Amino acid sequence: MIIYFLYKLTPEQVIIKGNYLLPEQEIIEASGINKDIPFWRYSTFGFKKKITSLPLISKVKVKNLIFKVEIEVTEENVICYYERENKYILSNNARVDLNNFLGVPTLINFVPNDILDKFIAKIKTIDKNTLNLISEIRYDADIRGDITIDDERFLLKMNDGNSVYVNIVNLEKLDKYKEVIATLDTDKKGILSLDSNLNTTSFMTYEKYEEEKKKEVNNDELSEDAGSDSN
């Protein structure tokens, strides 16, 4: 009787821990747990393989107990919302749909796939508190005329009103963002440049930036006029 009882015993309770984005039911369905199937036909390896097939899950721990199954999951981090694809990009580079998920920056324009892959691989190493300071990401390659200076440059809009130019190779400098801003001798908002390979940073207020842009336009117009006169 005891042997028959154990042979027929099925898991009566499934406990899910560590999930914040995925509903419990979705994890249970992915695991293949069925209360009509006896517990001896399950394996922790089988559970792990099935559950980690979900894009949002990076790690799984399973305790296959007699009367219950306890599953603890670790979810991937959500890096940003990619407006062009209408998807969220995870730290494993997967694209997923999430309902009403807030608190991550929006990538607002197209990025070539090879550059986007490198960007995600690098930015996922940034401290999560730093990532939370970013509200918007724009791919903004540095192209001057017919010459590409830096095709891996991005412009980040920060929640405090400042903006940051940074390229992929220097993304780790973002972790010192608050420290750099605190050393500025102005309360005005502007653009911080972290895209240099040198151990230096530069900051320009928005007012000064607009002035410099106007000067460049005027200089270009003067150059064109001088060229047409010489002809």
N, C-alpha and C positions, 0 to 999 in steps of 0.2 A: 504493500500500500504506500509506503514512504517513497519507494523508488518511482512508483506510478505518479504520485503527487508531484515529485520533483521534475519528472519527465514532462508533465503537463503544465508546469508553473510558467506563467507569463508575467512580464513586467507590468505592475499595477500603477506605477508612478514614474513620470519622467521629469526630472528637474533640470532646468536650463539656467546657467549662470554666465555672466559676463557680456550678455548681448544688450546693445543699446540701439542699434539701427535695425537689426533683423528681428522680426516677431518670433516668439517662441515656436509657434505652430509651423513656421517655415523651416526652422531648424529640425524640428521633429519629423516633418515630412521628408526632408532631405536624408535624414538618418535611416529611414526605412523601418523605424520601430512600429510594430503593430501588436496590439494587445492580444491578438488571436494567435500570435506566433510564440512558441515557448522560448524562454530566455536562453536555453543552451544552444540555440541555433544562431545566436548573435555573437559577435566578436568586437572587441574594442578597436582592433585594426580596421574592421569593416566600417564601423561608425565614423572613425577619423577620416577615412578615405572619402566617404560619401559627403560628410559635412564640409571638409576643406575644399570640395569641388565648388562650393558657393563662393562667388567672387569677393564677398565681404568678409569672409572668414580666413584668417591667417594661421591660427593654431587651434587645436582641440585637445582637451583632456577628457577621458571617459572613465568613469567608475561603473563597471557592469555588476551591479549588486543583484541579489536574488529577487527582491521584491520591488526594486526601483533601479532606474538608470540615471546617473548623474553626469551631465555634460557641461563642461566649462569651456567657453569659447573666447578667443581673442580676435577682435575685429580689425580690419585694415583701417588706416586713417583716411579720412576724406580730405583730399588736397585742395580741390577747387571745383567750381561749377563751370563747365565748358559750354558757353552760350551757343557756339556754332553747332555743336552736336546735340544740344539740349540734354546733356548727360553730366553726371558727377564723375570726376576722375579720382580713383583711389591710389593709395601709396604703392600698390602692385601694378599700377597703370591700367587697371580694368575700368571700363565705363559702365555706370549703373544708373538706374532710375531710383530716386529717393523722394518721398513725398514730404513737402514742407520742411526740408532740411535747411537750417540757417547756420550762420557763423563761419562760413568759409568764403574766400575771395572768389570773384567771378572773372574768368578768363574771357575777355570780350571780343577777341578777333581770332582769325585763322593763324595757326602756327604750323609750319612744315612738320610732318610726323617725326623725322629724325631729331629735329631740335626739340620738339615737345617731349619726346621720350627722355632725352638727356636732361631737360628741365625738371621733369617729374622725379627722375632718379636722384637729382641733386637736392631739390627743395624738400623732399621728404626727410632729409637728414637735419633740416633746420628745426630748432626748438619749437614746439607746438605753440607756446605763448607768443613767440615772434610771428609765427604764421597767422595767429589771430589778430595781429595788428594790421594785416593787409585787407583792403576792401575790394580792390580791383587790380587785375593783371592785364597789361597790354603788351603784345609782342611788338617791339619797336626797334627793328634792326637799324643800325647806324649806317646810312647810305648817303653819300655825298656825291651828287652828280652821277657819274657812271661807276664810281668806286665804292665798293662795300667795305667799310671800315670794320664793322662787327656785326655779323649776322646772328649772334646769339644774345643780343641785348633785349632787355625787357624794361618797361616802365611800370612801377608799382605805385598805386595810390594807397596811402595809409589812412587809417581811421582818424588820425589827429590832424588831417588836412595837408600834410606834406606829401611829396612824391619822391620816389627813389629810382634812379637809373642803375641797373645792375645787370651784369651778364652772368651766364651759367657758371663760369669758372670762379667767379667771386661771390657766389650766392651765400657762402658761409659768413660773409661780412654782415649780413642782415642781423645776425645774432647780437651785434654790437650797436644796433640802430638806436635804441634808447640812450645808450651811453654817449654816442656821437651827438645826438640832438641836444642832450643836456649840456654839452660843452659850448654850444653856439652862443654868441653874444647878441642874439636878436630873438624877439618874440614873433617876428613875422614868419609866415609860412613860405615854403619854397621847395626847391628840388635838390636832393642830396645825390651826389654822383658816387657810386661804389663800383663802377665798371672799369676802373683802372687796375692794372696788375701791380702798381706801386702801393706801398703801405701808406697811402695818403687818401684823404677824402676832401671833397669840395662841396660847398653849399651855396646856392644862389636863390635869393628871394624871387617870387613870381614876378614882381615888379621889375627887378633887374633883368630877369630872363627875357621878358617882353621887350625891354629896351635893347638888349643885345640882338634879338631877332630882327627888330626894326633896322638896326645898324647894318646887319648882314644883307637885308633886302635892299637897302639904299646903296650899299657898296656894289651889289650885283648889278643894280640898275645903272649906276655910274660907269661900271666896267663895260656894260652892253652899249651905252651911249658913246663911250670913248671908242669902242670897236667899230661902231657904225660910222662915226665921224672920220676915222682913219681910212675907211673904205671909200 
